[in-house]
């Protein structure tokens, strides 16, 4: 018999405190980062964190948890659940 491994997605949460401290769970990878922009690959798609003086304090690959400090001005998702498709892709199945 072949052992099948189930892929378990970690929960994805954001906790932003006073626009200065951000805790993110469900992080798969850090794509790029500098003091003004951090791009994360999460369970829910790509997350861009924009601001000033951004600093990654902690990133645990095992737990998928990340902590960012700095002046956070925006959080932007792209490619959210890219495997689902849009309205027309469901219509023309």
trRosetta pair geometry for C-beta under 8 A, 3 or more apart (Angstrom, degrees):
i j d omega theta_ij theta_ji phi_ij phi_ji
9 12 7.9 -39 158 -29 107 97
9 26 7.3 29 168 -137 87 106
9 43 4.9 109 -171 -145 110 129
10 25 6.5 -121 143 157 115 93
10 26 4.6 -174 97 -104 96 66
10 43 6.0 -152 62 -53 73 140
10 63 7.8 124 -138 174 152 47
10 64 4.6 145 68 49 166 156
11 25 6.0 21 92 112 79 125
11 26 5.8 -105 108 -61 33 114
11 43 7.7 -138 178 42 11 160
12 24 7.8 -8 -162 -175 74 82
12 25 6.2 -169 -131 92 32 73
12 26 3.1 -84 -92 54 71 164
12 42 5.4 93 -132 167 128 117
12 43 4.3 -146 -55 54 122 113
12 44 4.9 -165 98 -17 169 110
13 23 7.8 -1 107 110 96 90
13 24 7.3 178 87 -149 53 42
13 25 4.7 23 42 39 88 108
13 26 6.8 120 10 0 55 112
14 22 6.8 -25 -163 -163 89 97
14 23 7.4 150 -158 81 41 56
14 24 5.6 -4 -105 -105 71 77
14 75 6.8 83 -155 -163 159 164
15 22 7.1 154 81 -154 53 47
15 23 4.4 -2 55 54 104 102
15 24 8.0 -158 26 -68 66 40
16 19 6.5 26 166 -88 112 42
16 21 7.4 152 -156 83 45 51
16 22 5.1 -8 -104 -104 74 83
16 72 6.6 -121 -144 85 117 152
16 75 7.4 -122 -66 -33 141 141
17 20 6.5 -53 96 57 76 81
17 21 4.4 -13 57 64 107 101
17 22 7.6 -164 21 -73 70 39
18 21 6.9 40 51 20 90 87
19 71 6.9 22 138 -158 99 53
19 72 5.0 -147 -170 61 69 89
19 73 7.6 54 -168 -81 120 36
20 69 6.4 7 160 -153 73 74
20 70 7.1 -174 -154 72 55 20
20 71 6.9 -17 -106 -94 67 44
20 72 6.9 -157 -79 9 17 96
21 67 7.3 -13 -169 -168 86 93
21 68 7.5 160 -155 85 41 53
21 69 5.5 -10 -103 -104 70 77
22 49 6.7 -169 69 -132 167 142
22 67 7.1 159 85 -155 55 47
22 68 4.5 -8 59 58 104 99
22 69 7.8 -170 23 -74 72 33
22 72 5.8 96 -39 -70 125 159
22 75 7.8 159 -130 -82 146 124
23 65 7.1 -12 -171 -167 89 96
23 66 7.4 159 -155 84 45 51
23 67 5.4 -13 -103 -103 72 78
24 27 5.5 77 116 -52 110 115
24 40 6.7 60 121 126 161 177
24 42 7.0 -93 170 -99 122 129
24 47 7.2 179 -141 91 150 160
24 65 7.1 158 85 -153 53 49
24 66 4.7 -10 60 59 100 98
24 67 7.8 -174 22 -76 71 33
24 68 7.4 26 -3 0 110 106
25 63 7.5 -66 -136 146 91 91
25 64 6.0 72 -171 107 62 94
25 65 5.2 -17 -105 -99 73 77
25 66 7.9 -178 -79 22 31 69
26 42 5.2 59 115 -167 94 95
26 43 4.0 -72 -179 6 115 117
26 44 6.9 50 128 -7 141 89
26 64 5.4 26 -107 143 11 132
27 30 7.3 20 172 -60 125 71
27 40 5.3 -64 -134 -170 106 126
27 41 7.3 99 -166 74 65 53
27 42 5.5 -48 -103 -101 51 79
27 59 7.2 -87 100 -146 147 93
27 64 4.8 164 50 -175 59 72
27 65 6.8 146 25 -84 110 8
27 66 4.7 38 -8 -14 163 118
28 40 7.9 129 44 170 66 82
28 41 4.6 -60 66 106 106 98
28 42 6.4 168 4 -113 86 20
28 43 6.9 130 -38 -59 103 57
28 64 6.6 -5 -72 -126 39 108
29 40 7.2 161 86 -160 46 59
29 41 4.4 13 53 43 90 117
30 33 5.9 -23 174 -28 120 119
30 38 7.0 -50 -150 -170 102 96
30 39 7.4 113 -171 81 58 57
30 40 5.8 -37 -109 -106 57 70
30 41 7.7 -136 -68 16 13 79
30 56 7.2 -5 -112 -97 154 160
30 59 6.3 -41 -34 -134 130 158
30 66 7.3 133 -73 -111 107 144
31 39 4.1 -52 63 104 115 106
31 40 6.7 -170 5 -100 89 13
31 41 5.7 102 -48 -33 102 94
31 46 7.2 -1 -13 -136 149 106
32 37 7.4 14 106 111 99 99
32 38 7.5 -164 98 -145 53 40
32 39 5.0 28 47 37 79 111
33 37 7.1 -159 -137 101 43 56
33 38 4.3 14 -116 -116 95 79
33 39 7.1 -148 -68 25 61 62
33 54 7.2 -123 -168 111 99 121
33 56 6.3 -4 -177 -27 167 124
34 37 5.9 25 49 49 89 75
34 38 7.7 -163 33 -72 42 61
34 54 7.5 81 102 63 41 111
35 52 6.9 16 148 -164 93 46
35 53 5.8 -10 -169 -102 103 24
35 54 5.5 153 -162 41 38 74
35 55 7.6 4 -118 -62 72 68
35 70 7.5 173 -165 -128 67 147
36 50 6.7 6 162 -154 71 71
36 51 6.7 -160 -149 76 48 39
36 52 6.1 0 -106 -100 76 50
36 54 6.6 167 -73 11 11 114
37 48 6.5 -22 -161 -167 95 97
37 49 7.1 148 -156 79 44 57
37 50 5.5 -7 -102 -106 75 72
37 54 7.4 169 -1 31 12 151
38 48 7.3 153 80 -157 49 48
38 49 4.3 -6 57 55 98 108
38 54 5.7 -139 -28 148 112 147
38 56 6.9 133 -120 -63 143 104
38 68 6.3 -141 27 -113 164 144
39 46 6.4 -8 -172 -172 96 104
39 47 7.3 158 -156 82 48 48
39 48 5.3 -16 -103 -102 77 74
39 49 7.8 -160 -73 21 32 71
40 46 7.1 155 81 -158 49 54
40 47 4.5 -13 61 61 101 98
40 48 7.9 -173 22 -76 70 28
40 49 7.2 41 -6 -10 107 105
40 66 6.8 -146 -111 31 141 165
41 46 6.0 -31 -103 -101 59 69
41 47 8.0 -180 -85 20 12 78
42 45 6.4 -1 63 59 88 36
42 46 7.4 146 21 -108 80 16
42 47 5.2 34 -5 -9 126 118
43 64 7.8 43 -36 180 106 149
44 47 7.6 56 75 -54 96 108
44 77 6.7 -46 121 -136 106 134
44 80 5.9 -7 163 -138 84 81
44 81 6.7 -34 -153 -46 62 78
45 77 5.3 79 83 -172 123 99
45 78 6.2 -152 154 87 122 36
45 79 4.2 172 -152 92 108 73
45 80 4.2 -95 -10 -91 153 41
45 81 6.5 -73 -48 -18 109 41
45 82 6.5 121 -106 -29 101 91
46 77 6.9 135 79 -158 55 54
46 78 4.8 -21 68 64 109 86
46 79 5.0 62 8 40 98 114
47 75 6.5 -14 -169 -169 101 88
47 76 7.3 147 -158 77 51 44
47 77 5.7 -24 -99 -97 69 68
48 74 7.7 7 106 108 92 97
48 75 7.4 158 81 -157 54 39
48 76 4.5 -14 58 61 103 98
48 77 7.9 -167 19 -74 75 21
48 78 7.2 33 -11 0 108 106
49 54 6.7 137 117 -133 112 148
49 68 6.2 56 139 108 166 174
49 72 6.3 -51 -172 -134 100 104
49 74 7.6 171 -153 90 39 55
49 75 5.8 -7 -105 -106 69 72
50 72 7.6 104 79 -158 43 60
50 73 5.4 -56 105 65 88 96
50 74 4.6 6 51 54 108 95
50 75 7.9 -158 22 -69 74 31
50 76 7.1 26 -6 2 111 111
51 54 5.2 114 71 -62 104 106
51 70 5.2 133 109 118 132 113
51 71 4.8 -180 179 94 110 60
51 72 4.3 -77 -68 -111 148 32
51 73 4.6 157 -99 3 69 81
51 74 7.4 -178 -57 25 74 58
52 70 6.3 -167 87 172 42 108
52 71 4.4 -4 56 59 89 117
52 73 7.4 56 -7 -23 81 115
53 70 4.5 179 96 -140 70 97
53 71 5.7 66 44 8 100 93
54 68 6.0 -12 -163 -174 95 112
54 69 7.5 154 -150 84 47 42
54 70 3.8 -110 -94 19 45 167
54 71 7.8 -98 -62 45 68 55
54 72 7.3 82 -98 -85 101 73
55 68 6.9 149 75 -158 43 63
55 69 5.1 -20 62 64 97 88
55 70 5.6 142 9 -54 72 105
56 59 5.7 -1 172 -37 125 112
56 66 6.6 -50 -145 -166 103 101
56 67 7.2 116 -164 79 57 55
56 68 5.7 -35 -100 -100 57 75
57 67 4.5 -46 61 98 107 108
57 68 7.0 -180 8 -99 85 20
57 69 5.7 59 -37 -6 117 107
58 65 7.1 -8 118 115 107 94
58 66 6.8 177 94 -147 65 38
58 67 4.3 36 43 30 95 111
59 65 7.5 -177 -144 94 38 52
59 66 4.8 10 -108 -111 79 85
59 67 7.7 -140 -62 27 53 63
60 63 4.1 18 109 39 129 102
60 64 7.0 -40 91 13 83 19
60 65 4.8 17 43 52 110 88
60 66 7.6 -149 26 -68 64 51
61 64 7.4 24 -168 -73 27 48
68 72 7.2 95 112 -78 118 121
72 75 7.3 17 174 -51 118 89
77 80 5.1 50 146 -67 126 108
79 82 4.6 -20 -171 -59 85 118
81 84 4.7 18 137 2 111 118
85 88 8.0 -103 159 71 106 62
85 89 3.2 -77 162 76 137 152
85 90 6.4 162 95 -42 112 74
86 89 5.4 102 51 10 60 101
86 90 7.4 -120 108 -1 36 92
87 90 6.1 -65 -158 37 30 107
87 91 6.3 28 150 -22 67 112
88 91 5.2 -53 -142 36 37 117
88 92 6.1 10 167 1 71 110
89 92 6.6 -66 -137 49 26 92
89 93 7.2 57 156 -61 58 84
90 93 6.2 -23 -159 -24 34 114
